[in-house]
């Protein structure tokens, strides 16, 4: 079985999935207040003790850049790396990824009832001098919200913007 988690400054959502199971049907799931714990290891240890499920690998998405298999969390005083987590939690493997990457990876498995239209939009004609094809239409599919293993996932796109720049201008800084 695999342990998955969304590690944030406010809360940490953990879930366990059986291999090949439906991503919308975890074996177990629980939410923790991150600041109440000294480390991710403390949260995971408590969760696995309560659940009593055999887990051999884990994937965690974290708010912060993952560089060389490690991350310093953005809103918590935690430093995590894949190898130390695997050793501390007695797991075969641990994978860390940025939370934005996790959201992007979840979009293809959204179900129709996971998507909610927040604002009805209209087609926007965009003519961009640098575009390969002039007059292409941009459609804004709204904001999609989903809950996959208790993780709030959002995917936003351009919608009815009245101010679209076709060229980026360099920002000027005072010396």
C-alpha positions in Angstrom: 0.0 0.0 0.0 1.0 3.6 -0.6 0.8 6.5 1.8 0.0 9.9 0.2 0.0 13.3 1.9 -0.6 17.0 1.3 1.8 18.8 3.6 0.8 22.4 4.3 1.5 25.1 6.9 -2.0 24.8 8.4 -2.9 21.2 7.9 -1.5 17.9 6.7 -3.9 15.5 4.9 -2.8 11.8 4.8 -4.4 8.9 3.1 -3.5 5.3 2.3 -4.3 3.6 -1.0 -4.2 -0.1 -2.0 -2.1 -0.7 -5.1 -4.2 -0.1 -8.2 -7.2 1.2 -6.2 -9.5 4.0 -7.3 -7.9 7.4 -6.5 -11.3 8.5 -5.0 -11.4 5.5 -2.5 -8.7 5.6 0.1 -8.3 2.7 2.6 -7.8 5.4 5.4 -7.7 9.1 5.6 -7.1 11.7 8.3 -6.3 15.4 8.7 -3.8 16.8 11.2 -3.0 20.4 12.3 0.6 20.7 11.1 1.8 23.2 13.7 0.9 20.7 16.5 3.7 18.5 15.4 7.5 18.8 15.4 7.9 17.0 12.1 6.2 15.1 9.3 7.6 11.9 10.8 5.7 12.5 14.0 2.4 12.9 12.1 3.0 9.9 9.9 4.0 7.7 12.8 0.8 8.6 14.7 -1.3 8.0 11.6 0.2 4.6 10.8 -0.1 3.5 14.4 -3.8 4.3 14.4 -4.5 2.8 11.0 -2.4 -0.3 11.4 -2.1 -0.7 7.6 1.1 -2.1 6.0 2.6 0.7 3.9 5.9 0.4 2.0 6.1 3.6 0.0 5.0 7.2 0.3 4.5 10.4 -1.8 4.1 13.8 -0.2 3.3 17.1 -1.9 4.8 20.1 -0.1 4.4 23.8 -0.2 8.0 24.7 -1.3 10.5 24.0 -3.9 11.8 20.4 -3.9 15.5 20.5 -4.8 17.7 17.4 -4.9 15.0 15.3 -3.2 14.7 17.7 -0.2 12.6 20.7 0.8 12.5 23.3 3.4 8.8 24.0 4.0 7.5 27.4 3.2 5.2 27.8 6.3 6.7 25.4 8.8 10.1 25.0 10.4 10.5 21.5 8.8 13.3 20.3 6.6 12.5 17.0 4.8 14.5 14.8 2.4 13.4 11.6 0.7 16.1 9.3 2.1 15.7 10.4 5.7 12.0 10.1 5.6 12.3 6.6 4.1 14.7 5.5 6.9 12.7 7.2 9.7 9.4 5.8 8.6 10.8 2.4 7.7 9.6 2.7 4.1 11.1 1.3 0.9 10.8 4.7 -0.9 9.5 8.2 -0.4 8.9 10.8 -3.1 8.6 14.5 -2.4 7.0 16.9 -5.0 5.9 20.5 -5.0 2.2 20.9 -4.3 1.6 22.7 -7.6 3.0 19.6 -9.4 0.6 17.4 -7.4 -2.3 19.6 -8.6 -1.2 19.3 -12.2 -0.9 15.5 -11.9 -4.4 15.2 -10.4 -6.2 17.1 -13.2 -6.5 14.2 -15.6 -8.3 12.0 -13.0 -11.0 14.6 -12.1 -14.5 13.2 -12.5 -17.4 15.3 -13.9 -18.8 15.8 -10.4 -15.5 17.1 -9.2 -15.7 20.1 -11.4 -17.8 23.1 -10.4 -18.4 26.2 -12.5 -17.9 29.3 -10.3 -18.5 31.9 -12.9 -20.1 31.4 -16.3 -18.0 33.0 -19.0 -18.1 33.7 -22.6 -15.7 33.1 -25.5 -13.0 35.7 -25.7 -11.5 36.7 -29.0 -7.8 37.2 -28.7 -5.7 38.4 -31.6 -2.0 38.2 -30.8 0.4 39.6 -33.4 3.0 37.0 -32.4 0.7 34.0 -32.5 1.0 31.4 -35.2 -2.7 31.6 -36.0 -4.4 34.9 -35.6 -7.9 35.0 -34.2 -7.6 31.9 -32.1 -10.2 31.7 -29.3 -9.4 31.2 -25.7 -12.0 29.4 -23.7 -11.8 29.8 -19.9 -13.1 26.6 -18.4 -13.5 28.2 -14.9 -11.9 27.0 -11.7 -12.1 23.3 -11.1 -12.2 22.0 -7.5 -11.7 18.5 -6.5 -11.1 16.4 -3.4 -8.6 13.6 -4.1 -7.5 11.8 -0.9 -8.7 14.8 1.0 -6.5 17.2 -0.9 -8.1 20.4 -2.2 -7.0 20.7 -5.8 -7.5 23.7 -7.9 -6.8 24.3 -11.5 -7.3 27.8 -12.8 -7.3 29.2 -16.3 -7.7 32.5 -18.0 -11.3 33.7 -18.0 -12.6 36.9 -19.6 -9.7 39.1 -18.9 -10.0 42.6 -20.2 -6.2 43.1 -19.8 -4.2 40.6 -21.8 -0.6 41.4 -22.5 0.9 40.0 -25.6 4.5 40.9 -24.7 6.1 41.0 -21.3 7.9 44.3 -20.5 11.0 44.2 -18.3 10.4 45.7 -14.9 12.4 48.8 -14.1 14.1 49.0 -10.7 15.5 52.1 -9.1 19.2 51.9 -8.3 
